[in-house]
Structures are given as C-alpha cells and as structure tokens.
Amino acid sequence: TGAQQSATVANPASGASPDLLPHFQLEPEDVYIVKNKAVSLACRATPATQIYFKCNGEWVHQGDHITQHSTDRSTGLPVMEVRIEVTRQQVEKIFGLEEYWCQCVAWSSSGTTKSQKAFVRIAYLRKNFEQEPTAREVSIEQGIVLPCRPPEGIPPAEVEWLRNEELVDPALDANVYVTPEHSLVLRQARLADTANYTCVAKNIVARRRSASAAITVYVNGGWSTWTQWSGCSTSCGRGWQKRSRTCTNPTPLNGGAFCEGQNVQKTACTTLCPVDGAWSEWSKWSECGAECTHWRSRECSEPAPRNGGRDCHGPELDTRNCTSELCTHAAPGAEDVALYVGLVAVAVCLVLLLLVGVLVYCRKKGGLDADVADSSILTAGFQPVSIKPSKADNPSLLTIQPDLSTTTMTYQGSLCPRQDGPAKLQLPNGHLLSPLGTGRHTLHHSSPAAEGADFVARLSTQSYFRSLPRGTNNMAYGTFNFLGGRLMIPNTGISLLIPPDAIPRGKIYEVYLTLHKQEEVRLPLAGCQTLLSPIVSCGPPGVLLTRPAILAMGHCVEASAENWSIRLKKQSCEGTWEDVLQLGAEPCTELYYCQLEAQACYVFTEQLGRFALVGESLSMAASKRLKLVLFAPAACPSLEYNIRVYCLSDTQDVLKEVIQLEKQLGGQLIGAPRVLHFKDSYHNLRLSIHDMPSSLWKSKLLASYQEIPFYHIWSGLQPFLHCTFTLERLSTSTCELACKIWVWQVEGDGQSFTVNFNIAKDTRFSDWLVPDEVGTPALVGPSAFKIPFLIRQKIVSSLDPPGTRGADWRTLAQKLNLDSHLSFFASKASPTAMILNLWEARHFPNGNLSQLAAAVAEIGKQDGALFSEAEC
C-alpha cells in the first residue's frame, strides 16, 4: 500500500499538487424520514484518505460506514465516497432536545475538511385541519372568502382547492385567488361558482381532505318595468284598467328572495259615453228681407254631440218666400250704426278696467319696494325682531306681522360675475350685520309640537307606519307651517331643516324624522357596495314642498373621486331601493342634491322619504373609518374579567347605540376611542392582547389573536361587531390591570390601546363620548334659525339678481367655500336662499354669525357706485 501511495504521489497528473486539502464533490443534504423507512446520507471527497460521519457531535461507528474508493480521471487523485443510514429510532432518541443532524469529516495528508450539516427530520401530517371551510349562501356578485388552515406537518403541507372535485387554478380564472393564509377568495360570486369546495393539504407523508363546503350563490328577484296601462274595461261609464310587472329582472334563483310588492296594479277609470246631438227649437222667422224672403235657424245643441256621438242630421237654416205679405225695405245702415255704438262702449269699459288694474299693481309694488328698502331693517342688523301687539282692549289681538312673502323667481344670470349693469345691491358701507342677540324672537309659529303618544297614534292610521320603528327614542316630530323649522335626533348628528316657505302658505304639516336600525330595514347590497351612513326616514311621504328641505346625517367614508362611487338611495313606495343621485356626476333630476363633507353629508330633497348613502369601492385603496371603543365591567366580583372591543362605523348614531347597550350591561369606558382606516383589501380585522403581567393575569383565549371577517365589517349592515377578551386574575386581591390591545387589518396599519386601570374602583360611565346636543328635538319658526327672518329676506332680495363686479350670491358662495355647487344653486328660484339654508344646516346652533355678517357686508363694498350711494 505504501508503494502504491508513493507511486501515486510521485506521478501526479499534470498540474496537481501533492499537498491538497480534501474538498467535497458531494455533501449530505436534508432528508425526511417517512414512516419507518431509514434514510441514506452520502458524501464524496478528493483527495481523501479517510472520511467519517459525525452526527449530533458524536462519531458514527466505523462499521456503520459503507466506503467506496475510486480515482478522479482528470486529476489522478484518489476519490472516496462514504454512505451511512439513519433510522427513525436514532432520531427519536434525541427528539425534543434538538434537531438531528450529521456532517462528513474528510482527511488528507494536508489536513481535514468538514461538509455542511444535513438535518434529518421525521415527516408527518396530522389528520385534523386547524380550520375548515364552511357552507355559505351568498348573493350574486358578493365576495366570498373560504378559510382553510391545514393540519400541522413536516414538511409544511401544500394546499390546493377543489371545486366539485376539479382543481381550482387561479391562473386560469381572474375572479379567484388564494391568500398566503391558504384562504380561497372569490372576488364576485357568479352562478357558476355554486359548488362544493374542498381544501386539500398534502406533503410527502400523506394527503388530507377537509370537509366539503357547499357554496350557494343566490339571486334576489327584481321587478321588471311596469307595462303600459291597459284600456278601460268598459266602453261607456266607470270601469278599471290595470298594469303588471314580473319578477324577472332578475328572476330569483337558488333560494333568492322573491320580489316584494304587488305584481298587478289596478285603478279606476271612466270612459265617457257618446252623446248624439239633437236640434234645438227653431228660432222665430226673421223680417221679410229685400229679396222678399225671411229665414229661421236652429242649433245642434240640445244636446251637442260629444264623446264621439253622432252629429245632427238636417239643415241648420230654413228660408221661405214671404210674398204673401207686402214687401217693404228698411232704412239702410240703421242696424249697423247700433252695432258700432255697442262695440265702442265695450272697448271704453275694457280700457278703464285695465287702467284701474295697473294703478292697483303699482301701489302694491310700491308698498313692497318701500318695505324691502326700509333702512331700519339694516340698522337693526341681526337683532331679534320684536313685533308689538295691538292694544289689549282689541278682542282680535291682531299682531303687526312683517311681510313674509317672497316673490318666486327663476335665476336668469350667468355663473360668471358681470362687470357692468346697474347696481342692485342696496347694502350700506361698513359692517352690515350685528351679532345675533340672546333674546328670543317674538315672531313664531304658535302651533305646539304634538305629544309623542298622540303623534304615534295618528301615525298608526297611515299605511307607511308599518315600516317605522316603534317608540320615540330615535324619532323627532313637530307641526310646521310656512315659517319652517328644524327636527333633530339628539346625539346622532341627524337633523332635518325645513326652510321658510318650503311648506305652502295655508298648509300645516306634521313632520317626523326617525333613525332606523339596520336590522329593521332590508337594504340590499351587491358586489363591493357598503352602507356608509345611517338609514333615515323623514315624512310623511308625498307631501308637497316648494323648496328643498335639508337632511343632515353622518357618514364613515374617506371619499376620493378615484377610489369611490357614492350613491344616494331612496326607498320607493313599493319598498324597492332606487339610486336617485350619484355624487360627483351631473344630477339626472333637480329633486335631489347632496353635499359630502368630511364627517357629514347634507341632502337637499323636495320629496320626503327614506334615504341612505351607499358606496362602491373602485380600488383597494378605498377605506372606511372605523371607531374602536373598549368597554369593561365597572365591578369584578369573580376571578373572570371581560374586555369588549367594538369595531363600529364612525358615525354618532352607532356610537350612541353602543353606549346605551353598555349602560344596560354595566360597562365602563376604557380610554379614548380610536379611529382606524379599514381598506377594501379583502383582509380580515385581527385583535390581540399583549404585555399582560403573567404573575397576576392570564388570558383564556386559546389562539394568539381573534378575527372579525372582512365582509362583516365592510357591508356596514352589522353595527355592533366586537370581540371579547376573557381574562382571569390569579387572586381576588388583584385590582390593577395593565396590558396592550392591538387592532390591525392583515397587511395594513393598526392601532394599539394601552390599558391601565383599577378594576375595583367604581368608575362612572364616561358620558363625554357623545356630548348632549343643545336644544329640543323640534324647533318651530324663527327660533330654529340663527339668521332673523327679515334680515334673511333683505340678503336674498339683494344678492339674487346678478350684480356688478360679482356683488351677488356667487361671491357669497365663494366666501363660504361653496363655489363647487354653483350650478345647483343657479338651478333654483333663489340661489341665495339655498346658500343660507345650507349655512343654517351646517352651523346650527354654534355657527359664527359674525363671520357670515362680515362676508355679506364685504360683498356690498365691491361696487364703487354702491359705496358712494351708501355714504349718501
């Protein structure tokens, strides 16, 4: 052997060095033991005189090595290859201490070299899934998320989905994708997606199948358009006619709801019966004429033919010879002179009547102009207007009422400021309007608001009462006339402004405003649509308003034109919800308009009814505002303690309901509420608790976090979503709790709550969350407005006509940051009245009236001619 080695070293291949460290041509790799089959590890090195395996720091016995020698043909150096086998028993001996590993050590005359470590693991796949998909019924175009958490295994199991035993390939279907957490997501459910879905997990050991989840995609029925009214059932007299529609737009499928409402409508009709004409009696014979004839006539008027009746038959004029009498001729022109005299007399009477009418009109117009131009109104500013009554001995007790009528006009000016024309703004130079005093207006509507029980009793007789909530907790109501007023539901941010002259003069309306709970009203949502506001009713429906009322309500949308399509929906009399306005688009009707602000929206409507704001996300960047609120029991008599985390839509009405609920449960507020922007990314909301002292408390939650499904939050139809963290204190003497609660959307930003409080201390429920609103739910007449009525009239009459240098309503809109709504204001009879109504809706009761007064006064300074006129 020594001679062979010397010969090998003495005659190396060209370029080879006799002193080389061994290097590995083959190193051992990670392997898995499947069931009880032993695995083989191999390594090969050159030049090598010895190779041994070391496993978990101990040398493998020489007898367990299988060695093979060869020579590298290219270098002439010796090559050694060694293999060992590792059994399941060897690995299990150190199970739980560390992972089992092996590596090779090779020797040559120059030294040793170690290979990489190869880990030997026992492969397995447990039988039970950590989470399996569940059966669901979803509406068409609604998103579906099927969760799947595969069984624990080594190596980790790969997941695939089967639809009716056929493999689901997201690469072939853009509507499907699988999340990193192995959940199957269908972006928009289709009828073809109705199937049984199975989650399959597999690795080198086994293949496991979850229980199949049946997904049913249903289609709610929708009404087709009404057919034309049929002809009247009778050809003469009273009858009926009908029209119909079918539940085929679309047809309900897979258990979808059938259309609500009637499929046939009937109405009474009257077909006028034909009346044949009949002749009247003949007139007397005329005098004998110059031609020795006289005549008589009759008319087809007893009765006259109508409604398709036959005309009279026979002649209308009958003539005959009168030669039996002496023919005489009357004096020429006598009858004509009498006719002309009569016509002149009638013309003179008409001219006199016309002159009298013109004089009356001028006197009235002069009186109105004098009232409008009365300088006392301007000098009084925004002070309360006191109208003194007549003397006490007057039984009628007449009150001097101001002229509250306004001339209805349609705005004819352009949207661009005019630089010429006569000055029409008759406002004095300087500060026009004084701040509103604290006194009350004596001009008011004397009709008191109806008592709750009487009002509800009257409502119960109406057909629409069935869809209103019972009770008066979330309802405001009052009796209003042409002076207008305001309804408010306290602590909800919901109000209804009825501007002056919105109710026709001589009419008195009992108006209500109510907030619906989501479970009371079925609002269908499709696709990515989400409810952004409360569902609010104002009525009664069908009343006549001559000017738009303004409905104010909160919303939870972070609006941007590129991320959202927002629509105002209104429920029709048949119960179906219709899109009446798309925000940001040209309105298709002048009955509705909506201004969307950061926290609230203001809906102009000339028809009362039930409204809601619905949005549809156009990208995954669209987000809604959630308000995160924590509550816990005020006292803890037992070892167990619960913390409730509510995830609410960020509107005042939902927060009010949760506070009322927690008051009943005896909960107390923990810290200040937080706002979280929840994105349309199909990811769930996760909540977890951390940093809790383990020596005092422990969590009874088995998982590391809790989840609220994405669609439960995104739809907005489940208002009181929350998670409960159940904790247990190890001793009854423990009264302090310090921990941190994290709330975050998967792959998104989160919020943390640092909780630190004394559970034994009797903490009063925090009422500051929703401060009580000032005032009563119903305000009638001038007390409902900050701007006095007469001052309002003056501003309207002065700024409605187009003014020089922009001294008109357009400048007022610009100063109040409302210039993006000029086209809507211009479409109304009084643009200035619309601006003032919106100001009242936005700023009552805490608006800065001085700023409005300064803005109005500044408009009056824009015209030089007006400036000099005011100084005079």
Secondary structure as UniProt FT lines:
FT   HELIX           2..10
FT   TURN            14..15
FT   STRAND          23..26
FT   STRAND          31..34
FT   TURN            35..36
FT   STRAND          39..46
FT   STRAND          50..55
FT   TURN            56..57
FT   STRAND          58..59
FT   HELIX           62..64
FT   STRAND          66..71
FT   TURN            73..75
FT   STRAND          78..86
FT   HELIX           88..93
FT   TURN            94..97
FT   STRAND          100..108
FT   TURN            109..110
FT   STRAND          111..114
FT   STRAND          118..125
FT   STRAND          136..139
FT   TURN            140..141
FT   STRAND          144..146
FT   STRAND          153..154
FT   STRAND          158..163
FT   TURN            164..165
FT   STRAND          166..167
FT   TURN            170..172
FT   TURN            174..175
FT   STRAND          176..178
FT   TURN            180..181
FT   STRAND          184..186
FT   HELIX           191..193
FT   STRAND          195..202
FT   STRAND          207..209
FT   STRAND          213..219
FT   STRAND          237..244
FT   TURN            249..250
FT   TURN            254..255
FT   STRAND          264..271
FT   TURN            290..291
FT   STRAND          293..297
FT   TURN            302..303
FT   TURN            307..308
FT   STRAND          317..321
FT   TURN            323..324
FT   TURN            332..333
FT   HELIX           334..372
FT   HELIX           375..380
FT   TURN            381..382
FT   TURN            392..393
FT   TURN            395..396
FT   HELIX           452..459
FT   TURN            460..461
FT   HELIX           463..467
FT   TURN            473..474
FT   STRAND          475..480
FT   TURN            482..483
FT   STRAND          485..489
FT   TURN            490..493
FT   STRAND          494..498
FT   TURN            500..501
FT   TURN            505..506
FT   STRAND          509..516
FT   TURN            518..520
FT   TURN            527..528
FT   STRAND          529..531
FT   STRAND          535..539
FT   TURN            541..542
FT   STRAND          549..554
FT   STRAND          557..558
FT   TURN            561..563
FT   STRAND          564..571
FT   TURN            573..574
FT   STRAND          577..582
FT   TURN            583..584
FT   STRAND          592..596
FT   STRAND          600..605
FT   STRAND          610..617
FT   TURN            620..621
FT   STRAND          623..633
FT   STRAND          640..649
FT   HELIX           652..665
FT   STRAND          667..669
FT   STRAND          674..679
FT   STRAND          685..690
FT   TURN            694..696
FT   STRAND          697..699
FT   STRAND          706..708
FT   HELIX           710..714
FT   TURN            719..720
FT   STRAND          722..729
FT   TURN            732..733
FT   STRAND          736..745
FT   TURN            746..747
FT   STRAND          750..758
FT   HELIX           767..769
FT   STRAND          778..780
FT   HELIX           781..784
FT   HELIX           789..799
FT   TURN            805..808
FT   HELIX           809..815
FT   TURN            816..817
FT   HELIX           819..821
FT   HELIX           822..826
FT   HELIX           831..843
FT   TURN            844..846
FT   HELIX           849..859
FT   TURN            860..861
FT   HELIX           864..871
//
